Amino acid sequence: MATLTELASKVPDKERFPVAIIGAGLGGLMAGACLSRNGFPVTVFERYDKPGGYATTFSRGEFTFDVSLHATVATGPPVDFLLEASGVKNRIEPVLLPELARFVTPGRPDLSYPRQEAKNLLPNDPTNYVKEIIASFVARFPDDAQGIQAFFGKMMQLLQAFLKEGMAGLEKDPLSKIPLSKFLDECTGDPWLKTLLGGFISYYGKTPATLPASFYLFSTGGLITCGSWYYKRRSQDFSNAFVDVIREHGGKVVTGAEVTDVLMEGEEVSGVVCQTGGAKRKEAAKAVISNACVPETMFKLLPAGKVPQDYREKLGALKPSMSMVNIWLGLNRDISTDIPAYETFVFDSCDDAANLQAINACDPERMPYGVTVYNNAYQGYAPPGTSIVSIFARSSYEPWRAFEVEYRTDHAQASAYMKRKNHVRDVLIQRAEKQVIPGLSGMIWEKEAATPLTNLRFTGNAQGAFLGYSQLLGNSGGSRLKNTCPVEGLYLASAWGTPGGGYFGVLNGGYDAVCDLLKDLQP
């Protein structure tokens, strides 16, 4: 299969093919960097005042908080390929996190993944590290040693299939056709072991009952074998590296510029209309790549009647992913010595149905949640003598829908919304104080919280979705929404398309969208 660079080299007169990109999230920035490096005129329009989408930061007092990044795959064969293709590999500084995760469950000893070391990760041999992980689980669940071996053995098998055949290798496996919950049932009958083996579900979806088993094993296996990393100093630096590449190669990234319309001549896209302040202007383009929410792109930005009915129905059957509640805390002391874990997941129940019910209700008393102590990412993360902590939990949009009109009218004065938001925030802080960071409430200097409505306001993602469309058995891998669409000249490069959400996912989607465009431009 031809690479992006090979495809681009066959397109003559590239200057005649200006491309407009809607949104400067990572998918849009990846697409822009790949195109600009290969000689195409590119303009990226971002409605927010800084690029990055969820890969960005904000400040409160002396603290700079990361909006979304906890951990990601930042090295290894698939990721290195994308970072090199975009030109950012030598512009960023990933740091290996101390461990993958720590799991806290009531009345039981904590379970922590072994400490990560680069020598035990790809491109080196990760076999010994995987053995350490298996040993830590077997020590806790000795009667389930065979099932634990089967779980991680299948994980490694899927990774090998991907490295040899790409996504096609995963699609061939029977686990692409069953939910994670069924595979966990095959491995063990212990509900707490199932919860811990599936403990990274918070990164991917609401429940093991709907997430494809192959997706979970492949994604988590990538974290295990490639490592769990953070981008220094923040995810904003990662996003800015793409912006630098685009601009250095003659492209433009325009912030504070919202695309309000995709223009068409006949059945082909011809440009976009963007609004900056109160002024609107047209930008001609031979192709448009949308990093924006797919429902917004198709049902708001395109002219009426341009999206075929069967495609509209297909999109209508897809469901936005979960959203998130996030709490950011700036503390008045350095807790890294007292709390050595970087990321802690807390499950008070091993009942998947009960956990799903709590997530759907955004019940702060019962929903699973996580705590990240960012000081443990690298020395100097927070100002001296302080700490930066994040508390996060999955949430459905539905409990917040009742506040949508009030919030849209004036979010700062939305009293009913603020009451609910503050209640959820305060209860989660209390739980984290009891289960993870003793004395937490007395250390807080700064605090901020976000809900699904916050996510909707800043990103435009339908229902505040964090991962585009949900990864489900009918919308994952080869069956997921493609990055091409029935509108000629329009391509998708976001978590809503293929392969889906997460930093690696959207970078891959941006790369694939550019390849799809270049294939259509082949002479």
CORWOZI-V186340 format. One record per residue. N is the residue number from 0. SS is DSSP state (H for helix, E for strand, L for the rest). PHI is phi in degrees with one decimal (none if undefined). NEAR is the number of other ideal C-beta (glycine too) atoms within 10 Angstrom. Layout:
BEGIN
n: {N,N}
ss: {SS,SS}
phi: {PHI,PHI}
near: {NEAR,NEAR}
END
This chain:
BEGIN
n: {0,1,2,3,4,5,6,7,8,9,10,11,12,13,14,15,16,17,18,19,20,21,22,23,24,25,26,27,28,29,30,31,32,33,34,35,36,37,38,39,40,41,42,43,44,45,46,47,48,49,50,51,52,53,54,55,56,57,58,59,60,61,62,63,64,65,66,67,68,69,70,71,72,73,74,75,76,77,78,79,80,81,82,83,84,85,86,87,88,89,90,91,92,93,94,95,96,97,98,99,100,101,102,103,104,105,106,107,108,109,110,111,112,113,114,115,116,117,118,119,120,121,122,123,124,125,126,127,128,129,130,131,132,133,134,135,136,137,138,139,140,141,142,143,144,145,146,147,148,149,150,151,152,153,154,155,156,157,158,159,160,161,162,163,164,165,166,167,168,169,170,171,172,173,174,175,176,177,178,179,180,181,182,183,184,185,186,187,188,189,190,191,192,193,194,195,196,197,198,199,200,201,202,203,204,205,206,207,208,209,210,211,212,213,214,215,216,217,218,219,220,221,222,223,224,225,226,227,228,229,230,231,232,233,234,235,236,237,238,239,240,241,242,243,244,245,246,247,248,249,250,251,252,253,254,255,256,257,258,259,260,261,262,263,264,265,266,267,268,269,270,271,272,273,274,275,276,277,278,279,280,281,282,283,284,285,286,287,288,289,290,291,292,293,294,295,296,297,298,299,300,301,302,303,304,305,306,307,308,309,310,311,312,313,314,315,316,317,318,319,320,321,322,323,324,325,326,327,328,329,330,331,332,333,334,335,336,337,338,339,340,341,342,343,344,345,346,347,348,349,350,351,352,353,354,355,356,357,358,359,360,361,362,363,364,365,366,367,368,369,370,371,372,373,374,375,376,377,378,379,380,381,382,383,384,385,386,387,388,389,390,391,392,393,394,395,396,397,398,399,400,401,402,403,404,405,406,407,408,409,410,411,412,413,414,415,416,417,418,419,420,421,422,423,424,425,426,427,428,429,430,431,432,433,434,435,436,437,438,439,440,441,442,443,444,445,446,447,448,449,450,451,452,453,454,455,456,457,458,459,460,461,462,463,464,465,466,467,468,469,470,471,472,473,474,475,476,477,478,479,480,481,482,483,484,485,486,487,488,489,490,491,492,493,494,495,496,497,498,499,500,501,502,503,504,505,506,507,508,509,510,511,512,513,514,515,516,517,518,519,520,521,522}
ss: {L,L,L,H,H,H,H,H,H,L,L,L,L,H,H,H,L,L,E,E,E,E,L,L,E,H,H,H,H,H,H,H,H,H,H,H,H,L,L,L,L,E,E,E,E,E,L,L,L,L,L,E,L,L,L,L,E,E,E,E,L,L,E,E,E,E,L,L,L,L,L,E,L,L,L,L,H,H,H,H,H,H,H,H,H,H,L,L,H,H,H,L,E,E,E,E,L,L,E,L,L,E,E,E,E,L,L,L,L,L,E,E,L,L,E,L,L,H,H,H,L,L,L,L,L,L,H,H,H,H,H,H,H,H,H,H,H,H,H,H,L,H,H,H,H,H,H,H,H,H,H,H,H,H,H,H,H,H,H,H,H,H,H,H,H,L,H,H,H,H,H,L,L,H,H,H,H,L,E,H,H,H,H,H,H,H,H,L,L,L,H,H,H,H,H,H,H,L,H,H,H,H,H,L,L,L,L,L,L,L,L,E,H,H,H,H,H,H,H,H,H,H,H,H,H,H,L,L,E,E,E,E,L,L,H,H,H,H,H,H,H,H,H,H,H,H,H,H,L,L,L,E,E,E,E,L,L,E,E,E,E,E,E,E,E,L,L,E,E,E,E,E,E,E,E,E,L,L,E,E,E,E,E,E,L,L,E,E,E,E,L,L,L,H,H,H,H,H,H,H,H,L,L,L,L,L,L,L,H,H,H,H,H,H,H,H,H,L,L,E,L,L,E,E,E,E,E,E,E,E,E,L,L,L,L,L,L,L,L,L,L,L,E,E,E,E,E,L,L,L,L,H,H,H,H,H,H,H,H,H,H,L,L,L,L,L,L,L,E,E,E,E,E,H,H,H,L,L,L,L,L,L,L,L,L,L,E,E,E,E,E,E,E,E,E,L,L,H,H,H,H,L,L,H,H,H,H,H,H,L,H,H,H,L,H,H,H,H,H,H,H,H,H,H,H,H,H,H,H,H,H,H,H,H,H,L,L,L,L,H,H,H,H,E,E,E,E,E,E,E,L,H,H,H,H,H,H,H,H,L,L,H,H,H,L,L,L,L,E,L,L,E,L,L,E,L,H,H,H,L,L,L,L,E,L,L,L,E,L,E,E,E,L,L,L,L,L,L,L,L,L,L,H,H,H,H,H,H,H,H,H,H,H,H,H,H,H,H,H,H,L,L,L}
phi: {none,-67.8,-79.6,-57.8,-62.8,-65.1,-63.8,-64.4,-65.1,-92.8,-92.4,-79.8,50.8,-58.9,-63.0,-86.6,-122.0,-65.6,-121.4,-101.4,-116.3,-93.8,103.2,-107.5,-72.1,-61.5,-63.5,-68.2,-67.1,-61.0,-61.2,-63.7,-66.0,-64.1,-69.9,-65.3,-62.7,-103.8,91.2,-92.3,-68.7,-131.2,-129.3,-103.4,-106.8,-128.1,-72.2,-78.4,-86.9,-149.3,-80.3,126.5,64.6,-74.6,-90.2,-149.7,-136.7,-148.8,-122.6,-136.8,60.4,-91.7,-104.4,-110.5,-102.5,-87.5,-65.5,-132.8,-73.1,-110.6,-157.2,-152.2,-80.3,-121.5,-150.6,105.0,-51.4,-65.6,-72.6,-56.4,-59.4,-68.7,-66.7,-71.9,-63.4,-87.9,84.0,-103.1,-54.6,-91.9,-108.9,-122.4,-130.5,-75.8,-121.8,-74.7,-76.0,-62.9,-154.4,-69.0,-173.5,-122.4,-115.1,-115.1,-132.0,-65.6,70.6,-134.1,-62.9,-62.5,-123.2,-116.3,-66.9,-60.1,-61.3,-83.9,-137.0,-58.2,-65.9,-102.7,-121.9,-57.7,-82.0,-78.1,-84.1,-87.0,-56.8,-64.3,-66.2,-61.6,-62.8,-63.1,-63.8,-58.8,-62.8,-67.6,-72.2,-64.0,-61.5,-84.5,-130.4,-62.1,-74.4,-114.4,-57.2,-65.6,-66.3,-64.6,-59.7,-64.9,-62.2,-74.3,-63.8,-66.2,-58.1,-67.6,-63.9,-66.3,-63.3,-63.6,-63.6,-67.3,-63.9,-85.9,-125.8,70.4,-61.3,-60.3,-64.6,-73.5,-64.4,-71.9,-78.7,-57.9,-69.6,-74.5,-107.8,-127.7,-75.0,-56.9,-58.4,-68.1,-65.7,-62.1,-60.9,-70.6,-87.5,-160.9,-103.4,-82.2,-63.6,-74.2,-65.4,-58.8,-61.6,-75.3,-62.9,-95.9,-66.0,-87.8,-55.4,-59.2,-78.8,-123.7,-178.4,-85.1,-151.0,-63.4,-73.3,-120.8,-80.8,-58.4,-59.8,-64.3,-64.1,-63.7,-65.5,-65.4,-66.3,-69.5,-62.3,-63.7,-62.4,-67.8,-88.3,-95.8,100.8,-103.6,-126.1,-129.2,-95.9,-83.4,-84.0,-149.2,-63.8,-61.0,-64.7,-63.4,-61.1,-62.4,-62.3,-67.0,-59.1,-60.3,-61.7,-58.9,-69.1,-65.9,-104.2,91.1,-82.7,-126.2,-123.1,-111.4,-94.4,66.5,-125.8,-96.1,-76.0,-103.9,-151.2,-101.4,-86.3,-137.7,-116.5,65.9,-105.7,-117.2,-68.7,-132.0,152.5,-138.4,-111.0,-121.2,-116.7,-121.6,66.0,-98.2,-101.1,-112.0,-146.8,-97.9,-127.1,-70.7,-157.0,-84.0,-148.6,-126.8,-110.8,-101.3,-94.8,-81.1,-54.2,-61.5,-57.4,-66.1,-59.2,-79.8,-106.4,-122.4,-83.1,-79.0,-60.7,-59.1,85.5,-91.0,-98.6,-56.0,-60.4,-65.7,-72.5,-60.1,-67.2,-61.7,-65.9,-64.2,-83.6,-86.2,-116.1,-59.3,-69.5,-56.3,-111.2,-139.9,-106.8,-124.4,-128.1,-114.6,-126.0,-106.3,-102.9,-90.4,-153.8,-87.9,-102.2,-62.2,-73.1,-75.7,-122.2,-73.4,-71.5,-81.9,-127.8,-120.7,-104.3,-116.7,-119.6,-86.1,-139.1,-103.3,-90.9,-59.0,-65.4,-67.2,-63.7,-63.6,-60.3,-66.4,-65.3,-65.0,-92.9,47.7,-88.0,-67.7,-76.3,-124.6,-69.3,-60.4,-149.5,-133.8,-132.6,-114.9,-99.8,-65.7,-56.4,-82.5,-73.0,-163.5,-65.5,90.6,-61.4,-108.5,-55.9,-51.7,76.1,-131.1,-140.0,-117.0,-130.1,-124.6,-116.0,-140.2,-151.9,-72.3,-146.9,-73.7,-78.7,-55.6,-63.0,-100.6,-60.5,-62.5,-98.4,-62.9,-64.2,-59.9,-68.1,-66.1,-67.3,-164.8,-62.6,-71.9,-111.8,-80.3,-65.9,-65.0,-62.2,-62.5,-62.5,-66.9,-58.7,-66.9,-64.5,-60.1,-58.2,-68.0,-66.9,-65.8,-63.2,-62.8,-65.4,-64.0,-65.8,-75.3,-108.6,-129.5,-124.7,-56.9,77.2,-55.7,-61.7,-81.3,-101.0,-76.3,-96.5,-129.0,-149.0,-146.2,-140.5,-133.1,-123.2,-55.0,-69.4,-62.6,-60.8,-62.1,-65.3,-84.0,-109.0,77.9,-69.0,-52.8,57.9,63.3,-56.7,-97.6,-133.3,66.5,-73.8,-60.6,-78.9,-126.0,-57.7,-93.7,-146.3,-153.6,60.4,-67.0,-94.1,-73.2,-53.0,-75.9,-85.0,-97.5,-149.9,-70.5,-91.0,-65.6,91.3,-112.2,-131.9,-111.9,-140.8,-157.9,-65.1,-76.1,-103.0,-92.7,-89.3,133.4,-82.7,91.0,-58.9,-63.2,-60.9,-74.1,-62.8,-60.8,-63.1,-63.6,-62.8,-64.5,-62.6,-65.1,-60.4,-61.1,-61.4,-65.2,-62.1,-72.1,-94.6,-62.2,-68.9}
near: {6,13,13,20,12,11,20,21,14,11,18,9,7,16,9,10,19,17,24,25,35,29,29,29,28,30,33,32,34,30,36,33,31,29,30,26,21,19,16,26,19,28,22,31,26,26,21,18,8,16,25,26,28,23,26,25,18,15,11,14,10,11,21,18,20,25,22,20,23,20,21,26,21,23,18,20,11,18,22,15,15,18,22,11,22,27,19,22,16,9,15,15,14,18,15,18,24,19,18,22,23,22,23,19,19,11,4,12,10,12,20,17,22,16,13,20,13,11,10,20,20,21,12,13,12,21,11,13,22,19,13,13,18,16,12,14,21,16,11,17,17,9,11,20,14,11,22,23,14,15,22,21,12,19,24,16,15,24,23,12,19,20,14,9,12,12,17,12,18,23,16,12,19,9,22,21,13,16,20,27,16,13,23,23,14,14,19,20,12,17,13,18,22,23,22,23,27,23,21,18,22,22,21,25,24,20,19,24,13,18,23,26,25,27,25,26,25,23,22,22,21,23,21,24,23,23,25,23,23,26,22,16,17,22,24,20,16,27,25,21,22,31,23,15,21,29,16,12,18,13,21,17,24,15,15,14,23,17,23,13,16,26,19,18,9,6,10,13,21,17,21,24,16,23,16,14,7,5,7,12,10,12,18,11,22,18,26,26,31,32,32,30,26,22,19,18,26,23,15,13,20,21,11,6,7,15,18,12,8,8,14,13,9,13,17,10,9,18,14,22,27,24,28,21,27,23,22,23,26,23,24,12,13,16,20,18,8,12,19,13,20,24,25,22,23,22,22,18,18,17,13,20,10,14,22,19,14,23,23,18,15,21,16,21,12,16,28,19,25,24,26,23,25,23,21,21,28,15,8,10,22,21,14,6,9,20,26,21,26,21,25,22,23,27,28,21,22,13,18,25,12,12,21,16,10,16,22,12,9,8,14,6,10,19,9,11,19,16,11,18,21,12,11,23,21,15,16,23,21,14,21,23,16,11,17,22,22,13,11,23,13,10,18,14,15,17,19,16,19,21,25,27,23,21,25,21,15,17,21,20,28,20,22,26,25,25,23,29,25,21,25,18,16,11,19,23,21,13,14,22,19,14,27,18,22,14,22,14,21,24,28,28,35,31,29,33,28,24,24,27,24,22,22,22,23,30,28,24,30,34,23,23,30,29,22,20,29,25,11,14,16,9,5}
END
